[in-house]
Amino acid sequence: MIRVVLIDDHVLLRGGIRAILESDGDIEVVAEAEDGADGVELVLRHRPDVVLMDVRMPRLDGIEATRRLVAAGSRARVLVVTTFDHDEYVVQALKAGAAGFLLKDSPPDRLAAAVRAVAEGDSLLAPKITQRLIETHLERSGTQEILRARFDELTDRERDIVLALARGLANAEIAREM
């Protein structure tokens, strides 16, 4: 049996998630909280396998709650479930220690599968987010290759000037240094 704590500020949503998860019989919701502060307390008390955590909540947001759980030594795996798919939330949640990031518009069977995957130790990102992060990475790596090629075309003197700019020197300081 996979034990879950739900942390979301919308009671109706928590009820729907509970019904979805408990319908298969191998997942049990052991506690619910409406904010991150109460959620941290419940996770430490109930020691679930998985925590479903919203990002934006009153009193304590899901990212800070995740940080606190990790700092407290909780072994629960956090799966962020939110409507906010901004890259900054994804990155912050993963840095805080979340094992996955799923959007609330995911199909019900995907939610249960995500809980099972995270409980087994896997990491998970919503397909839409994965695609966007890959595209962003490819764009950045292509930009870096172009910049590297352009940097290589510079003369030694021009490279020295670019490096001085990168160190934060002002024009007058660069002129004195050169």
Contacts in CASP RR format, 6 or more apart in sequence:
PFRMAT RR
TARGET T0000
AUTHOR 0000-0000-0000
METHOD contacts of the structure
MODEL  1
MIRVVLIDDHVLLRGGIRAILESDGDIEVVAEAEDGADGVELVLRHRPDV
VLMDVRMPRLDGIEATRRLVAAGSRARVLVVTTFDHDEYVVQALKAGAAG
FLLKDSPPDRLAAAVRAVAEGDSLLAPKITQRLIETHLERSGTQEILRAR
FDELTDRERDIVLALARGLANAEIAREM
1 25 0 8 1.000
1 26 0 8 1.000
1 27 0 8 1.000
1 28 0 8 1.000
2 26 0 8 1.000
2 27 0 8 1.000
2 28 0 8 1.000
2 49 0 8 1.000
2 50 0 8 1.000
2 115 0 8 1.000
2 116 0 8 1.000
2 119 0 8 1.000
3 28 0 8 1.000
3 30 0 8 1.000
3 46 0 8 1.000
3 47 0 8 1.000
3 48 0 8 1.000
3 49 0 8 1.000
3 50 0 8 1.000
4 21 0 8 1.000
4 27 0 8 1.000
4 28 0 8 1.000
4 29 0 8 1.000
4 30 0 8 1.000
4 48 0 8 1.000
4 49 0 8 1.000
4 50 0 8 1.000
4 51 0 8 1.000
4 52 0 8 1.000
4 115 0 8 1.000
5 29 0 8 1.000
5 30 0 8 1.000
5 31 0 8 1.000
5 32 0 8 1.000
5 33 0 8 1.000
5 39 0 8 1.000
5 42 0 8 1.000
5 43 0 8 1.000
5 46 0 8 1.000
5 48 0 8 1.000
5 50 0 8 1.000
5 51 0 8 1.000
5 52 0 8 1.000
5 76 0 8 1.000
6 14 0 8 1.000
6 15 0 8 1.000
6 17 0 8 1.000
6 18 0 8 1.000
6 29 0 8 1.000
6 31 0 8 1.000
6 32 0 8 1.000
6 33 0 8 1.000
6 52 0 8 1.000
7 32 0 8 1.000
7 33 0 8 1.000
7 34 0 8 1.000
7 35 0 8 1.000
7 36 0 8 1.000
7 38 0 8 1.000
7 39 0 8 1.000
7 42 0 8 1.000
7 43 0 8 1.000
7 51 0 8 1.000
7 52 0 8 1.000
7 53 0 8 1.000
7 54 0 8 1.000
7 57 0 8 1.000
7 62 0 8 1.000
7 65 0 8 1.000
8 14 0 8 1.000
8 17 0 8 1.000
8 32 0 8 1.000
8 34 0 8 1.000
8 52 0 8 1.000
8 53 0 8 1.000
8 54 0 8 1.000
8 57 0 8 1.000
8 81 0 8 1.000
9 34 0 8 1.000
9 35 0 8 1.000
9 54 0 8 1.000
9 56 0 8 1.000
9 57 0 8 1.000
9 58 0 8 1.000
10 54 0 8 1.000
11 34 0 8 1.000
13 104 0 8 1.000
14 32 0 8 1.000
14 34 0 8 1.000
15 32 0 8 1.000
17 29 0 8 1.000
17 52 0 8 1.000
17 81 0 8 1.000
17 111 0 8 1.000
18 29 0 8 1.000
18 32 0 8 1.000
20 108 0 8 1.000
20 111 0 8 1.000
20 112 0 8 1.000
21 27 0 8 1.000
21 29 0 8 1.000
21 111 0 8 1.000
21 112 0 8 1.000
21 115 0 8 1.000
22 28 0 8 1.000
22 29 0 8 1.000
23 112 0 8 1.000
24 112 0 8 1.000
26 116 0 8 1.000
27 112 0 8 1.000
27 115 0 8 1.000
27 116 0 8 1.000
30 46 0 8 1.000
30 48 0 8 1.000
31 39 0 8 1.000
31 42 0 8 1.000
31 43 0 8 1.000
31 45 0 8 1.000
31 46 0 8 1.000
31 48 0 8 1.000
32 42 0 8 1.000
33 39 0 8 1.000
33 41 0 8 1.000
33 42 0 8 1.000
34 57 0 8 1.000
34 58 0 8 1.000
35 57 0 8 1.000
35 58 0 8 1.000
35 59 0 8 1.000
35 60 0 8 1.000
36 53 0 8 1.000
36 57 0 8 1.000
36 59 0 8 1.000
36 60 0 8 1.000
36 61 0 8 1.000
36 62 0 8 1.000
36 64 0 8 1.000
36 65 0 8 1.000
37 59 0 8 1.000
37 60 0 8 1.000
37 65 0 8 1.000
38 59 0 8 1.000
39 51 0 8 1.000
39 65 0 8 1.000
40 60 0 8 1.000
40 65 0 8 1.000
40 68 0 8 1.000
40 69 0 8 1.000
40 72 0 8 1.000
43 51 0 8 1.000
43 69 0 8 1.000
43 74 0 8 1.000
43 76 0 8 1.000
44 69 0 8 1.000
44 72 0 8 1.000
44 74 0 8 1.000
47 74 0 8 1.000
47 75 0 8 1.000
47 76 0 8 1.000
48 76 0 8 1.000
49 76 0 8 1.000
49 77 0 8 1.000
49 119 0 8 1.000
50 76 0 8 1.000
50 77 0 8 1.000
50 78 0 8 1.000
50 79 0 8 1.000
50 115 0 8 1.000
50 118 0 8 1.000
50 119 0 8 1.000
51 69 0 8 1.000
51 76 0 8 1.000
51 77 0 8 1.000
51 78 0 8 1.000
51 79 0 8 1.000
52 79 0 8 1.000
52 81 0 8 1.000
52 115 0 8 1.000
53 62 0 8 1.000
53 65 0 8 1.000
53 66 0 8 1.000
53 78 0 8 1.000
53 79 0 8 1.000
53 80 0 8 1.000
53 81 0 8 1.000
53 98 0 8 1.000
54 62 0 8 1.000
54 80 0 8 1.000
54 81 0 8 1.000
54 82 0 8 1.000
55 61 0 8 1.000
55 62 0 8 1.000
55 63 0 8 1.000
55 80 0 8 1.000
55 82 0 8 1.000
55 84 0 8 1.000
55 89 0 8 1.000
55 93 0 8 1.000
56 62 0 8 1.000
56 82 0 8 1.000
56 84 0 8 1.000
57 65 0 8 1.000
60 68 0 8 1.000
62 80 0 8 1.000
62 93 0 8 1.000
63 89 0 8 1.000
63 92 0 8 1.000
63 93 0 8 1.000
63 96 0 8 1.000
64 96 0 8 1.000
66 78 0 8 1.000
66 80 0 8 1.000
66 93 0 8 1.000
66 96 0 8 1.000
66 97 0 8 1.000
66 98 0 8 1.000
67 96 0 8 1.000
67 97 0 8 1.000
69 76 0 8 1.000
69 78 0 8 1.000
70 96 0 8 1.000
70 97 0 8 1.000
77 99 0 8 1.000
77 118 0 8 1.000
77 119 0 8 1.000
77 121 0 8 1.000
78 93 0 8 1.000
78 97 0 8 1.000
78 98 0 8 1.000
78 99 0 8 1.000
78 100 0 8 1.000
79 98 0 8 1.000
79 99 0 8 1.000
79 100 0 8 1.000
79 101 0 8 1.000
79 102 0 8 1.000
79 114 0 8 1.000
79 115 0 8 1.000
79 118 0 8 1.000
79 124 0 8 1.000
80 89 0 8 1.000
80 93 0 8 1.000
80 98 0 8 1.000
80 100 0 8 1.000
80 101 0 8 1.000
80 102 0 8 1.000
81 102 0 8 1.000
81 103 0 8 1.000
81 104 0 8 1.000
81 111 0 8 1.000
82 89 0 8 1.000
82 101 0 8 1.000
82 102 0 8 1.000
82 103 0 8 1.000
82 104 0 8 1.000
83 103 0 8 1.000
83 104 0 8 1.000
83 105 0 8 1.000
85 103 0 8 1.000
85 126 0 8 1.000
85 128 0 8 1.000
85 129 0 8 1.000
85 132 0 8 1.000
87 132 0 8 1.000
87 133 0 8 1.000
87 136 0 8 1.000
89 101 0 8 1.000
90 101 0 8 1.000
90 125 0 8 1.000
90 129 0 8 1.000
90 133 0 8 1.000
93 100 0 8 1.000
93 101 0 8 1.000
94 100 0 8 1.000
94 101 0 8 1.000
99 118 0 8 1.000
99 121 0 8 1.000
99 122 0 8 1.000
99 123 0 8 1.000
99 124 0 8 1.000
100 114 0 8 1.000
100 118 0 8 1.000
100 123 0 8 1.000
100 124 0 8 1.000
100 125 0 8 1.000
101 124 0 8 1.000
101 125 0 8 1.000
101 126 0 8 1.000
101 129 0 8 1.000
102 110 0 8 1.000
102 111 0 8 1.000
102 114 0 8 1.000
102 124 0 8 1.000
102 125 0 8 1.000
102 126 0 8 1.000
103 126 0 8 1.000
103 128 0 8 1.000
103 129 0 8 1.000
106 114 0 8 1.000
106 126 0 8 1.000
114 124 0 8 1.000
117 124 0 8 1.000
118 124 0 8 1.000
125 133 0 8 1.000
151 159 0 8 1.000
151 162 0 8 1.000
154 162 0 8 1.000
157 178 0 8 1.000
160 178 0 8 1.000
161 174 0 8 1.000
161 178 0 8 1.000
164 173 0 8 1.000
164 174 0 8 1.000
164 177 0 8 1.000
164 178 0 8 1.000
165 174 0 8 1.000
169 177 0 8 1.000
END
